[in-house]
Amino acid sequence: MKQKFSKVSFVVLLLLTVAMVAPVQAQAAEAVKTITTYGEAQLAAAPDQATVTFGVDTEAATAQEALRANAEKMNRVIAALKKQGLPEGNIRTSGFSLYPNYEYVREGNRDVRRLVGYRVNNGVWVVTTDLEKLGQLIDNTVAAGANVVSGISFSIQDTERLEGEALALAVKHARSKAEVLAGAAGGRITGIVTIGEGGGVGFEPLRVEKAALDAAAGSTPIEPGQIQLTSRVQVTFSFE
């Protein structure tokens, strides 16, 4: 009796196994067909923020004299920046250095290094959103004592909206390419399997002219140009 019951159980288990395996095999036979494409989109927008570094470079016979002269000029520079409406959070030290100056003189048949003084560099990094007055800002700061101006760059404060628009356009670009491929193969797109950014999002200036530090004819000319955003995506579509 027990042996007969075991045989029946084995038959039932075998039938259940076959019933479970059959759909899996059918699904495997109907594997999803896919097409992978890359999409890219570029958008341009006017910058609304600028950064620039102002510096004071002084030389003197002693380190103390060089430091004192530099501090006096830099205090005037910072005061001039604040007077133009820049908040303290938009002004910060970007670098400071003190080092000796040497020169080589010929004595007999050899060159001898001699200490001729000390040099101090002090720089401040400034952020402004008033781009129309950027040239005037440079002029006033130079007039206050800054003798180094460098690193002018432009950017967009809120990039999230622009990035979203560019990514959406990149996905549309990828889909249009996939539809062409699917149509050429006699099929049609049925859905998206995977999607992801390919190569990330990049910002770069389209056109930025250098400032000519000559206030004789008015404010220093500054041309922000536009910022170009490039977005790339990789999308895998299903088709039939």
C-alpha positions as CSV (number, residue, x, y, z in Angstrom):
1,M,0.0,0.0,0.0
2,K,2.8,2.4,0.9
3,Q,4.7,1.5,-2.3
4,K,1.6,2.2,-4.4
5,F,1.1,5.6,-2.6
6,S,4.7,6.5,-3.3
7,K,4.4,5.8,-7.0
8,V,1.3,8.0,-7.2
9,S,3.0,10.8,-5.5
10,F,6.0,10.6,-7.8
11,V,3.7,10.7,-10.9
12,V,1.9,13.8,-9.5
13,L,5.2,15.5,-8.7
14,L,6.5,14.8,-12.2
15,L,3.4,16.2,-13.8
16,L,3.6,19.4,-11.7
17,T,7.3,19.8,-12.7
18,V,6.5,19.5,-16.4
19,A,3.6,22.0,-16.0
20,M,6.0,24.5,-14.4
21,V,8.9,24.0,-16.9
22,A,6.8,24.3,-20.0
23,P,5.9,28.0,-19.6
24,V,9.5,28.9,-18.8
25,Q,10.7,27.2,-21.9
26,A,8.0,29.0,-23.9
27,Q,9.1,32.3,-22.5
28,A,12.8,31.6,-23.3
29,A,11.8,30.8,-26.8
30,E,10.1,34.2,-27.0
31,A,13.1,36.3,-25.9
32,V,12.6,40.0,-26.0
33,K,14.2,41.7,-29.0
34,T,16.1,44.9,-28.2
35,I,17.7,47.9,-29.8
36,T,20.2,50.1,-28.0
37,T,20.7,53.7,-29.2
38,Y,22.5,56.8,-27.9
39,G,20.8,60.2,-27.8
40,E,22.4,63.6,-27.5
41,A,21.0,67.1,-27.0
42,Q,22.5,70.6,-26.7
43,L,20.9,73.7,-25.2
44,A,22.4,77.2,-24.9
45,A,21.5,79.7,-22.2
46,A,22.8,83.1,-21.0
47,P,24.9,82.9,-17.8
48,D,23.7,84.7,-14.7
49,Q,26.8,84.5,-12.5
50,A,30.4,85.3,-12.9
51,T,33.5,84.5,-10.9
52,V,36.8,86.5,-11.0
53,T,40.0,86.5,-8.9
54,F,41.5,89.8,-7.8
55,G,45.0,89.9,-6.5
56,V,47.6,92.2,-4.9
57,D,51.3,91.6,-5.7
58,T,53.8,93.6,-3.7
59,E,57.6,93.6,-3.4
60,A,59.9,95.1,-0.7
61,A,63.3,94.8,0.7
62,T,62.1,92.9,3.8
63,A,59.3,90.4,4.4
64,Q,57.7,92.8,6.9
65,E,57.6,95.7,4.5
66,A,56.2,93.5,1.7
67,L,53.5,92.1,4.1
68,R,52.5,95.6,5.3
69,A,52.3,97.1,1.8
70,N,50.2,94.1,0.7
71,A,47.9,94.2,3.6
72,E,47.2,97.9,3.1
73,K,46.3,97.5,-0.6
74,M,44.3,94.3,0.0
75,N,42.2,96.0,2.7
76,R,41.4,98.7,0.3
77,V,40.5,96.2,-2.4
78,I,38.1,94.3,-0.1
79,A,36.5,97.5,1.1
80,A,36.0,98.5,-2.5
81,L,34.3,95.1,-3.3
82,K,32.0,95.4,-0.3
83,K,31.2,99.0,-1.3
84,Q,29.9,97.8,-4.6
85,G,27.3,95.6,-2.9
86,L,29.0,92.3,-2.8
87,P,28.1,90.3,0.3
88,E,30.9,88.8,2.5
89,G,29.9,85.3,1.5
90,N,30.8,86.1,-2.1
91,I,34.3,87.3,-1.3
92,R,36.9,84.8,0.0
93,T,40.6,84.4,0.0
94,S,41.8,82.3,-3.0
95,G,45.5,82.2,-2.2
96,F,48.3,83.8,-0.2
97,S,52.1,83.4,-0.6
98,L,55.3,85.1,0.7
99,Y,58.6,84.2,-0.7
100,P,62.1,85.6,-1.2
101,N,63.3,87.2,-4.5
102,Y,66.8,86.3,-5.7
103,E,68.9,87.4,-8.6
104,Y,72.1,85.9,-10.0
105,V,75.1,88.0,-10.5
106,R,78.4,87.1,-12.1
107,E,81.4,87.0,-9.8
108,G,84.6,85.9,-11.5
109,N,83.8,82.7,-13.3
110,R,80.6,81.7,-11.5
111,D,77.1,82.9,-10.9
112,V,76.2,83.9,-7.3
113,R,72.6,84.0,-6.0
114,R,71.8,87.1,-3.9
115,L,68.7,88.0,-2.0
116,V,67.2,91.2,-3.3
117,G,63.9,91.3,-1.4
118,Y,60.6,89.6,-0.7
119,R,57.3,89.2,-2.6
120,V,53.8,88.8,-1.3
121,N,50.8,87.6,-3.4
122,N,47.3,87.8,-1.9
123,G,44.2,86.9,-3.9
124,V,40.4,87.0,-3.4
125,W,37.8,85.0,-5.3
126,V,34.7,87.0,-6.0
127,V,31.2,85.9,-7.2
128,T,28.8,88.4,-8.7
129,T,25.4,88.1,-10.3
130,D,25.3,91.6,-11.7
131,L,27.0,90.9,-15.0
132,E,26.0,94.2,-16.5
133,K,28.3,95.9,-14.0
134,L,31.1,93.4,-14.1
135,G,33.4,95.7,-16.2
136,Q,32.8,98.5,-13.7
137,L,33.5,96.1,-10.8
138,I,36.9,95.3,-12.3
139,D,37.7,98.9,-12.9
140,N,36.8,100.0,-9.4
141,T,38.7,97.1,-7.8
142,V,41.8,97.8,-9.9
143,A,41.6,101.5,-8.9
144,A,41.5,100.4,-5.3
145,G,44.8,98.6,-5.6
146,A,44.4,95.2,-7.2
147,N,47.1,94.7,-9.8
148,V,46.2,91.1,-10.7
149,V,42.9,90.1,-12.4
150,S,42.5,86.5,-13.5
151,G,40.2,83.5,-13.8
152,I,37.1,85.2,-15.2
153,S,34.4,82.6,-15.8
154,F,30.7,82.5,-16.3
155,S,28.1,80.0,-15.1
156,I,24.4,79.4,-14.5
157,Q,23.2,79.2,-10.9
158,D,20.2,76.9,-11.3
159,T,21.1,74.2,-13.8
160,E,18.5,71.7,-12.8
161,R,15.7,72.9,-15.1
162,L,18.1,73.2,-18.1
163,E,19.5,69.7,-17.4
164,G,16.0,68.2,-17.3
165,E,15.1,69.8,-20.7
166,A,18.3,68.6,-22.3
167,L,17.9,65.0,-21.0
168,A,14.3,64.9,-22.3
169,L,15.5,66.0,-25.7
170,A,18.3,63.4,-25.6
171,V,15.8,60.6,-24.9
172,K,13.6,61.8,-27.8
173,H,16.7,61.7,-30.0
174,A,17.5,58.2,-28.9
175,R,14.0,57.0,-29.5
176,S,13.8,58.5,-33.0
177,K,17.0,56.6,-34.0
178,A,15.6,53.4,-32.5
179,E,12.3,53.9,-34.4
180,V,14.3,54.2,-37.7
181,L,16.2,51.0,-36.9
182,A,13.1,49.1,-35.9
183,G,11.2,50.2,-39.0
184,A,14.1,49.2,-41.2
185,A,14.0,45.8,-39.7
186,G,10.2,45.6,-40.3
187,G,9.2,46.1,-36.6
188,R,8.1,48.7,-34.2
189,I,9.2,50.0,-30.8
190,T,7.1,48.5,-27.9
191,G,8.8,49.9,-24.8
192,I,12.0,50.8,-22.9
193,V,14.1,48.1,-21.2
194,T,16.9,50.2,-19.7
195,I,17.8,53.9,-19.7
196,G,20.8,55.8,-18.3
197,E,23.0,58.8,-18.8
198,G,25.9,58.2,-21.2
199,G,28.9,60.5,-20.7
200,G,27.2,62.7,-18.2
201,V,26.2,66.4,-18.5
202,G,28.7,69.0,-19.5
203,F,28.7,72.8,-19.5
204,E,31.0,74.9,-21.6
205,P,31.1,78.5,-22.7
206,L,30.3,79.2,-26.3
207,R,32.0,82.6,-26.4
208,V,33.9,84.5,-23.8
209,E,36.0,87.5,-24.7
210,K,38.9,88.4,-22.5
211,A,38.8,91.7,-20.6
212,A,41.1,94.5,-21.8
213,L,42.0,96.2,-18.6
214,D,41.9,99.8,-20.0
215,A,39.4,102.0,-18.3
216,A,40.3,105.1,-20.5
217,A,37.3,104.5,-22.8
218,G,34.8,103.6,-20.0
219,S,34.2,100.3,-18.2
220,T,36.3,97.3,-19.0
221,P,34.5,95.4,-21.9
222,I,33.3,92.0,-20.8
223,E,31.2,89.7,-23.0
224,P,29.7,86.7,-21.1
225,G,28.4,85.0,-24.3
226,Q,26.3,81.9,-23.7
227,I,26.8,78.6,-21.8
228,Q,26.2,75.4,-23.8
229,L,24.8,72.3,-22.0
230,T,25.3,68.9,-23.6
231,S,23.4,65.8,-22.3
232,R,23.8,62.2,-23.5
233,V,21.7,59.1,-22.8
234,Q,21.9,55.4,-23.6
235,V,18.5,53.7,-24.1
236,T,17.7,50.1,-24.8
237,F,14.2,49.6,-26.4
238,S,12.2,46.5,-26.9
239,F,10.7,46.0,-30.3
240,E,8.7,43.4,-32.2
